[in-house]
């Protein structure tokens, strides 16, 4: 009777800890579907440890392997290639970048793999106007069913064909998003022509409303338009677009798409961290489940595997050596300076690794036994979870530090004579011009008065 009660308590604790953890996340933030969560909880309620472990393993494998396909279409010159490069986190001169400024002559779609997330492919589709097919036939021609969603890009206005394409996509129950690129150019042109009355917020609102009116007039109810600049991702609607795309994806595809996003804001970095933390928790929970079963072999962390995991996180968050070199070139901050302000490369050096092993592996050496049990489950879980979380937290903070450093450098250079920006330098230039005019007027008056004497 006592053994039965203890067993039920063990299963109850496992189920409640699993349930409580995933209750912390909103539906649109969870990386596994609710039916998968329900299935795991059911196995835990019945005491079926192997069953719960099997479902968790399958869910994690599915997240790693499930393909994500994004279609990008629009007229040539609209900024499709720049947007694809931005979504892939590559520059126009990087290896494998989508060609920019090339006249569109291809009648076929072109695939661009994400350099860090191999399951993510962005497809550059020929503009609907370049193919002599009605929208429905166009969609069939470019393998419509493969894509998770469509991004329709324009730098001026959306054509009738593109609006009809959106209707066809909607009819076939797929998501589409209208993206208006090069909005920074519009603002600069407006400021040059209407310097005294220029109102940035009002101009953006006018641009947005004009598009929304056009879309509604063409039968597209409650349309959403995203105004972006491919050269300035953190400004305008790019972060909002990314949030919208992540939330609209199925849970099992959400994780890898989130990890693919460029580190344009600290909020984006935090969201990546929260998504990865769920996989860390699931892996740790699975390790804890295995510790409740009499098995041999889960006795010591492999230091090389820990190092691989740390390097994996560094790549995902863009603080590995190769990424730092690219960031240094783009931001004009020396790579060595960036390496000095981050901690993750030195986290597992000899001295610190020994300290890490003392703190984390002593749990196993002191309490673990081949018989397992709830106590071992908790210890295995804590050891795995806190070790992975330490790596993840360190890399996340490094990504934020690098973002702040490079952002401050870019901001300080915004008024460089060779890199003039209207938004940052206009007021100063107007002041300087006014000062010169006043000086010459005063000089003229002085000369006139002197002659009269």
PyMOL commands that set and color helices and strands:
alter all, ss='L'
color gray80, all
select helices_A, chain A and resi 2-23+27-29+34-45+49-65+80-88+128-130+135-141+144-146+160-171+183-193+200-217+238-248+251-260+266-291+303-316+321-331+335-340+344-346+350-367+374-412+422-452
alter helices_A, ss='H'
color red, helices_A
select strands_A, chain A and resi 68-74+110-113+120-124+149-154+175-180+225-227
alter strands_A, ss='S'
color yellow, strands_A
deselect
rebuild
show_as cartoon
